[in-house]
């Protein structure tokens, strides 16, 4: 039964890490889009 708990914890750790990575990428992309819009408006 302890293997089941270990697998459960590992699964949630993987999911949380994946979601954090997606959030970080989305934030970076949103900042780049804002930067490009600023460059276009300055021209």
PDB file of N, CA, C and O in Angstrom:
ATOM      1  N   UNK A   1       0.808  -1.193   0.000  1.00  0.00           N
ATOM      2  CA  UNK A   1       0.000   0.000   0.000  1.00  0.00           C
ATOM      3  C   UNK A   1       0.860   1.271   0.000  1.00  0.00           C
ATOM      4  O   UNK A   1       0.432   2.312  -0.497  1.00  0.00           O
ATOM      5  N   UNK A   2       2.059   1.181   0.552  1.00  0.00           N
ATOM      6  CA  UNK A   2       2.921   2.363   0.572  1.00  0.00           C
ATOM      7  C   UNK A   2       3.345   2.774  -0.841  1.00  0.00           C
ATOM      8  O   UNK A   2       3.591   3.953  -1.094  1.00  0.00           O
ATOM      9  N   UNK A   3       3.432   1.803  -1.766  1.00  0.00           N
ATOM     10  CA  UNK A   3       3.759   2.138  -3.149  1.00  0.00           C
ATOM     11  C   UNK A   3       2.650   2.958  -3.785  1.00  0.00           C
ATOM     12  O   UNK A   3       2.912   3.836  -4.607  1.00  0.00           O
ATOM     13  N   UNK A   4       1.429   2.678  -3.409  1.00  0.00           N
ATOM     14  CA  UNK A   4       0.299   3.430  -3.931  1.00  0.00           C
ATOM     15  C   UNK A   4       0.384   4.893  -3.495  1.00  0.00           C
ATOM     16  O   UNK A   4       0.153   5.793  -4.303  1.00  0.00           O
ATOM     17  N   UNK A   5       0.711   5.135  -2.238  1.00  0.00           N
ATOM     18  CA  UNK A   5       0.857   6.503  -1.743  1.00  0.00           C
ATOM     19  C   UNK A   5       2.026   7.205  -2.428  1.00  0.00           C
ATOM     20  O   UNK A   5       1.940   8.386  -2.766  1.00  0.00           O
ATOM     21  N   UNK A   6       3.098   6.483  -2.626  1.00  0.00           N
ATOM     22  CA  UNK A   6       4.263   7.077  -3.300  1.00  0.00           C
ATOM     23  C   UNK A   6       3.910   7.454  -4.741  1.00  0.00           C
ATOM     24  O   UNK A   6       4.307   8.515  -5.222  1.00  0.00           O
ATOM     25  N   UNK A   7       3.171   6.595  -5.418  1.00  0.00           N
ATOM     26  CA  UNK A   7       2.752   6.884  -6.790  1.00  0.00           C
ATOM     27  C   UNK A   7       1.800   8.077  -6.822  1.00  0.00           C
ATOM     28  O   UNK A   7       1.881   8.916  -7.719  1.00  0.00           O
ATOM     29  N   UNK A   8       0.909   8.149  -5.852  1.00  0.00           N
ATOM     30  CA  UNK A   8      -0.032   9.257  -5.768  1.00  0.00           C
ATOM     31  C   UNK A   8       0.713  10.579  -5.572  1.00  0.00           C
ATOM     32  O   UNK A   8       0.413  11.568  -6.240  1.00  0.00           O
ATOM     33  N   UNK A   9       1.672  10.595  -4.666  1.00  0.00           N
ATOM     34  CA  UNK A   9       2.458  11.805  -4.420  1.00  0.00           C
ATOM     35  C   UNK A   9       3.277  12.174  -5.651  1.00  0.00           C
ATOM     36  O   UNK A   9       3.361  13.347  -6.015  1.00  0.00           O
ATOM     37  N   UNK A  10       3.875  11.186  -6.285  1.00  0.00           N
ATOM     38  CA  UNK A  10       4.672  11.447  -7.489  1.00  0.00           C
ATOM     39  C   UNK A  10       3.804  12.016  -8.601  1.00  0.00           C
ATOM     40  O   UNK A  10       4.222  12.931  -9.310  1.00  0.00           O
ATOM     41  N   UNK A  11       2.605  11.484  -8.757  1.00  0.00           N
ATOM     42  CA  UNK A  11       1.697  11.965  -9.806  1.00  0.00           C
ATOM     43  C   UNK A  11       1.322  13.420  -9.573  1.00  0.00           C
ATOM     44  O   UNK A  11       1.350  14.224 -10.505  1.00  0.00           O
ATOM     45  N   UNK A  12       0.971  13.764  -8.343  1.00  0.00           N
ATOM     46  CA  UNK A  12       0.601  15.150  -8.046  1.00  0.00           C
ATOM     47  C   UNK A  12       1.797  16.081  -8.180  1.00  0.00           C
ATOM     48  O   UNK A  12       1.646  17.221  -8.619  1.00  0.00           O
ATOM     49  N   UNK A  13       2.966  15.616  -7.811  1.00  0.00           N
ATOM     50  CA  UNK A  13       4.166  16.434  -7.967  1.00  0.00           C
ATOM     51  C   UNK A  13       4.422  16.741  -9.436  1.00  0.00           C
ATOM     52  O   UNK A  13       4.748  17.872  -9.794  1.00  0.00           O
ATOM     53  N   UNK A  14       4.275  15.737 -10.274  1.00  0.00           N
ATOM     54  CA  UNK A  14       4.464  15.929 -11.717  1.00  0.00           C
ATOM     55  C   UNK A  14       3.436  16.904 -12.269  1.00  0.00           C
ATOM     56  O   UNK A  14       3.779  17.791 -13.051  1.00  0.00           O
ATOM     57  N   UNK A  15       2.180  16.748 -11.871  1.00  0.00           N
ATOM     58  CA  UNK A  15       1.131  17.639 -12.363  1.00  0.00           C
ATOM     59  C   UNK A  15       1.358  19.083 -11.916  1.00  0.00           C
ATOM     60  O   UNK A  15       1.207  20.008 -12.715  1.00  0.00           O
ATOM     61  N   UNK A  16       1.711  19.279 -10.677  1.00  0.00           N
ATOM     62  CA  UNK A  16       1.934  20.633 -10.168  1.00  0.00           C
ATOM     63  C   UNK A  16       3.133  21.277 -10.862  1.00  0.00           C
ATOM     64  O   UNK A  16       3.098  22.459 -11.202  1.00  0.00           O
ATOM     65  N   UNK A  17       4.188  20.500 -11.069  1.00  0.00           N
ATOM     66  CA  UNK A  17       5.360  21.013 -11.776  1.00  0.00           C
ATOM     67  C   UNK A  17       5.011  21.395 -13.207  1.00  0.00           C
ATOM     68  O   UNK A  17       5.453  22.433 -13.700  1.00  0.00           O
ATOM     69  N   UNK A  18       4.220  20.562 -13.874  1.00  0.00           N
ATOM     70  CA  UNK A  18       3.804  20.843 -15.246  1.00  0.00           C
ATOM     71  C   UNK A  18       2.963  22.118 -15.308  1.00  0.00           C
ATOM     72  O   UNK A  18       3.166  22.955 -16.187  1.00  0.00           O
ATOM     73  N   UNK A  19       2.027  22.266 -14.383  1.00  0.00           N
ATOM     74  CA  UNK A  19       1.192  23.469 -14.371  1.00  0.00           C
ATOM     75  C   UNK A  19       2.016  24.720 -14.074  1.00  0.00           C
ATOM     76  O   UNK A  19       1.764  25.775 -14.655  1.00  0.00           O
ATOM     77  N   UNK A  20       2.990  24.618 -13.185  1.00  0.00           N
ATOM     78  CA  UNK A  20       3.857  25.757 -12.891  1.00  0.00           C
ATOM     79  C   UNK A  20       4.674  26.140 -14.121  1.00  0.00           C
ATOM     80  O   UNK A  20       4.870  27.324 -14.392  1.00  0.00           O
ATOM     81  N   UNK A  21       5.148  25.147 -14.861  1.00  0.00           N
ATOM     82  CA  UNK A  21       5.898  25.413 -16.085  1.00  0.00           C
ATOM     83  C   UNK A  21       5.021  26.106 -17.122  1.00  0.00           C
ATOM     84  O   UNK A  21       5.451  27.061 -17.769  1.00  0.00           O
ATOM     85  N   UNK A  22       3.792  25.624 -17.277  1.00  0.00           N
ATOM     86  CA  UNK A  22       2.874  26.257 -18.222  1.00  0.00           C
ATOM     87  C   UNK A  22       2.580  27.696 -17.827  1.00  0.00           C
ATOM     88  O   UNK A  22       2.540  28.583 -18.680  1.00  0.00           O
ATOM     89  N   UNK A  23       2.378  27.927 -16.552  1.00  0.00           N
ATOM     90  CA  UNK A  23       2.088  29.277 -16.087  1.00  0.00           C
ATOM     91  C   UNK A  23       3.267  30.205 -16.346  1.00  0.00           C
ATOM     92  O   UNK A  23       3.087  31.345 -16.773  1.00  0.00           O
ATOM     93  N   UNK A  24       4.476  29.712 -16.086  1.00  0.00           N
ATOM     94  CA  UNK A  24       5.674  30.533 -16.316  1.00  0.00           C
ATOM     95  C   UNK A  24       5.825  30.855 -17.801  1.00  0.00           C
ATOM     96  O   UNK A  24       6.147  31.989 -18.155  1.00  0.00           O
ATOM     97  N   UNK A  25       5.596  29.871 -18.673  1.00  0.00           N
ATOM     98  CA  UNK A  25       5.697  30.112 -20.114  1.00  0.00           C
ATOM     99  C   UNK A  25       4.635  31.086 -20.589  1.00  0.00           C
ATOM    100  O   UNK A  25       4.912  31.954 -21.417  1.00  0.00           O
ATOM    101  N   UNK A  26       3.408  30.948 -20.066  1.00  0.00           N
ATOM    102  CA  UNK A  26       2.322  31.831 -20.462  1.00  0.00           C
ATOM    103  C   UNK A  26       2.619  33.271 -20.047  1.00  0.00           C
ATOM    104  O   UNK A  26       2.371  34.205 -20.809  1.00  0.00           O
ATOM    105  N   UNK A  27       3.147  33.443 -18.845  1.00  0.00           N
ATOM    106  CA  UNK A  27       3.485  34.778 -18.362  1.00  0.00           C
ATOM    107  C   UNK A  27       4.573  35.402 -19.227  1.00  0.00           C
ATOM    108  O   UNK A  27       4.492  36.576 -19.587  1.00  0.00           O
ATOM    109  N   UNK A  28       5.591  34.611 -19.560  1.00  0.00           N
ATOM    110  CA  UNK A  28       6.672  35.115 -20.411  1.00  0.00           C
ATOM    111  C   UNK A  28       6.144  35.501 -21.796  1.00  0.00           C
ATOM    112  O   UNK A  28       6.529  36.535 -22.343  1.00  0.00           O
ATOM    113  N   UNK A  29       5.267  34.674 -22.360  1.00  0.00           N
ATOM    114  CA  UNK A  29       4.703  34.958 -23.676  1.00  0.00           C
ATOM    115  C   UNK A  29       3.850  36.220 -23.641  1.00  0.00           C
ATOM    116  O   UNK A  29       3.907  37.036 -24.561  1.00  0.00           O
ATOM    117  N   UNK A  30       3.060  36.381 -22.580  1.00  0.00           N
ATOM    118  CA  UNK A  30       2.217  37.564 -22.454  1.00  0.00           C
ATOM    119  C   UNK A  30       3.072  38.825 -22.345  1.00  0.00           C
ATOM    120  O   UNK A  30       2.721  39.862 -22.907  1.00  0.00           O
ATOM    121  N   UNK A  31       4.184  38.741 -21.631  1.00  0.00           N
ATOM    122  CA  UNK A  31       5.090  39.893 -21.526  1.00  0.00           C
ATOM    123  C   UNK A  31       5.738  40.216 -22.866  1.00  0.00           C
ATOM    124  O   UNK A  31       5.902  41.386 -23.211  1.00  0.00           O
ATOM    125  N   UNK A  32       6.101  39.198 -23.613  1.00  0.00           N
ATOM    126  CA  UNK A  32       6.698  39.438 -24.933  1.00  0.00           C
ATOM    127  C   UNK A  32       5.691  40.069 -25.878  1.00  0.00           C
ATOM    128  O   UNK A  32       6.045  40.956 -26.654  1.00  0.00           O
ATOM    129  N   UNK A  33       4.450  39.630 -25.825  1.00  0.00           N
ATOM    130  CA  UNK A  33       3.413  40.214 -26.673  1.00  0.00           C
ATOM    131  C   UNK A  33       3.226  41.683 -26.334  1.00  0.00           C
ATOM    132  O   UNK A  33       3.112  42.517 -27.231  1.00  0.00           O
ATOM    133  N   UNK A  34       3.193  42.008 -25.041  1.00  0.00           N
ATOM    134  CA  UNK A  34       3.054  43.407 -24.618  1.00  0.00           C
ATOM    135  C   UNK A  34       4.247  44.235 -25.097  1.00  0.00           C
ATOM    136  O   UNK A  34       4.088  45.381 -25.515  1.00  0.00           O
ATOM    137  N   UNK A  35       5.435  43.648 -25.032  1.00  0.00           N
ATOM    138  CA  UNK A  35       6.627  44.358 -25.495  1.00  0.00           C
ATOM    139  C   UNK A  35       6.562  44.621 -26.996  1.00  0.00           C
ATOM    140  O   UNK A  35       6.889  45.721 -27.442  1.00  0.00           O
ATOM    141  N   UNK A  36       6.150  43.638 -27.773  1.00  0.00           N
ATOM    142  CA  UNK A  36       6.044  43.813 -29.220  1.00  0.00           C
ATOM    143  C   UNK A  36       4.965  44.830 -29.581  1.00  0.00           C
ATOM    144  O   UNK A  36       5.137  45.613 -30.515  1.00  0.00           O
ATOM    145  N   UNK A  37       3.859  44.819 -28.849  1.00  0.00           N
ATOM    146  CA  UNK A  37       2.820  45.815 -29.101  1.00  0.00           C
ATOM    147  C   UNK A  37       3.345  47.216 -28.815  1.00  0.00           C
ATOM    148  O   UNK A  37       3.025  48.167 -29.528  1.00  0.00           O
ATOM    149  N   UNK A  38       4.144  47.335 -27.778  1.00  0.00           N
ATOM    150  CA  UNK A  38       4.737  48.638 -27.459  1.00  0.00           C
ATOM    151  C   UNK A  38       5.678  49.095 -28.549  1.00  0.00           C
ATOM    152  O   UNK A  38       5.706  50.281 -28.879  1.00  0.00           O
ATOM    153  N   UNK A  39       6.442  48.192 -29.112  1.00  0.00           N
ATOM    154  CA  UNK A  39       7.353  48.549 -30.198  1.00  0.00           C
ATOM    155  C   UNK A  39       6.587  48.994 -31.435  1.00  0.00           C
ATOM    156  O   UNK A  39       6.982  49.944 -32.111  1.00  0.00           O
ATOM    157  N   UNK A  40       5.488  48.302 -31.728  1.00  0.00           N
ATOM    158  CA  UNK A  40       4.701  48.624 -32.914  1.00  0.00           C
ATOM    159  C   UNK A  40       4.044  49.996 -32.737  1.00  0.00           C
ATOM    160  O   UNK A  40       3.992  50.781 -33.683  1.00  0.00           O
ATOM    161  N   UNK A  41       3.543  50.290 -31.536  1.00  0.00           N
ATOM    162  CA  UNK A  41       2.883  51.569 -31.291  1.00  0.00           C
ATOM    163  C   UNK A  41       3.875  52.728 -31.315  1.00  0.00           C
ATOM    164  O   UNK A  41       3.491  53.855 -31.630  1.00  0.00           O
ATOM    165  N   UNK A  42       5.127  52.479 -30.992  1.00  0.00           N
ATOM    166  CA  UNK A  42       6.136  53.549 -31.002  1.00  0.00           C
ATOM    167  C   UNK A  42       6.528  53.960 -32.413  1.00  0.00           C
ATOM    168  O   UNK A  42       7.036  55.065 -32.606  1.00  0.00           O
ATOM    169  N   UNK A  43       6.313  53.125 -33.380  1.00  0.00           N
ATOM    170  CA  UNK A  43       6.721  53.423 -34.758  1.00  0.00           C
ATOM    171  C   UNK A  43       5.746  54.309 -35.459  1.00  0.00           C
ATOM    172  O   UNK A  43       5.949  54.650 -36.624  1.00  0.00           O
TER     173      UNK A  43
END
